């Protein structure tokens, strides 16, 4: 589904990704872990198409297409979703209208009929239960006046409504208390299925107690230095990143 | 330049004086004298530094002196706010058109009339209130308006009276054989605890070339409340000079909403005097300009008395080679303590060639005051743009949506929903790619 090959990327003149390679197949959950500044968020942003990152080498193929050639909205139409580390507040743009426009843009790009207001509302009512949010949140501006936890839940709610094929969750656990973390994790687990791939970018192992990944990768200095199963996250938690990085260097 | 223009208008005044009403002659002649004395403003005047009116003065506009101009039903349809339950006073090329108008029944409590059709009793009132607080010395255009005073609206609500529906004053300009000028004058006088909602719309049709030079005087007596709207949608070739003066007595309230969407060169002045304790003014403004449009908003609030408050929000969206000016002056006079004055001006520049000159000015001569002001100039937020696009919204729609959301911060402050919704539609219609975001409107 997603094939990242020897990816190099920089912001201005600062190299962030130095030959990152990663294969994600349909239905797999991959966790990308690493210390601060290792390039985790850069990877998430490059995959979603944010401006300001120069790709200086390598390739990213998504469902056979050159992902790097696609605009952010084309990626969304093709089924990619990014849950933001810092969801943006957009006063004056209504949550529910944004989502309806998003859902219908995706449907349109696939040649499907657009949902009318009634159908869309039914979809929203079903999905909002996943993240235990009140419906009146939906009539507000996008993330306007939301707490940190509410913003993250809103990201998962949007993911539930947009039903992506590939979801990239950028530090979705950061800033969450344990109750909110459980809600977010339950929401993600509910959305997990054999068709949908998920890439979890996280600093802490904590989230992975609730969302158990198929693969764990350690990112350091812009490259994946070690990969393993979910047990690798526990090893990181015990030994810290430095130990793992030293071992990888020695190898 | 200014002398040639003065001479032109003096001659014009002479030409028209034969069929002038006569009853208000003293004020007119005094204003003409004021015009001769002060001339028209130029960029040498600080208040007109960024707005050069030479192109206007060169035009030698003449007044339309027949009052048989009208507007077809179809065009009226596009001008009226759809299904808004209101009274309407319609003026075409400076002249009241009674066939297109619908007025409330006038009596002791409520008196609404066009100036040209005013009876003797109303004329007496007009003479009483005219320039009671406003002055022809404001600038040459204000003097010109009084010198040519011929038509407009007189609105009077007696103590405790409430005008039951909004009054929509519609000033329409359409194509004439030569380019022309109109000088509408509006007086809005509210007695103690009276209430009214007044909308002034300035609409240009058929890409006509003309100038609207309008003056509105407002007096709110103790405890009165006026909701005032000005919608400026002049034609692409039009000049618009507007001066609004408000005098607010104790515990009265003026909410002013000024929306400027049209015109080639536009200047709006709003002066408000908070003359009694507890008086409040809210100034809300939105300007959207593109191409070579020039829109200048100057506001001034005088806090003459303690415990008065003002709250001002102006926003602008500028595209193409448009230029806008914002100058918001707040003066807190000596011994006017316990003042709360807030002001903000935010601007969105959509192109490299658009320009804004913004200047908040505070003059404070008291020590127990809370005054804040701020001005921002920026572009669409890249983070917001990316967020929307990552949610499958295409870039053009996302830009349009964010631009609307920016402008809507001003519209949202309109508390009366029927007017808010209709103005929202006018604003959206002025934005690029508006059709893409129609479903975002609630």
Interface residues (C-beta under 8 A of the other chain):
Chain A: X48 X49 X50 X51 X71 X72 X73 X75 X76 X77 X81 X82 X84 X87 X88 X90 X91 X92 X93 X94 X97 X98 X99 X100 X101 X102 X103 X105 X106 X109 X141 X142 X158 X162
Chain B: X381 X382 X383 X384 X386 X387 X388 X389 X390 X391 X392 X393 X394 X395 X397 X398 X401 X402 X404 X405 X406 X408 X409 X412 X439 X440 X442
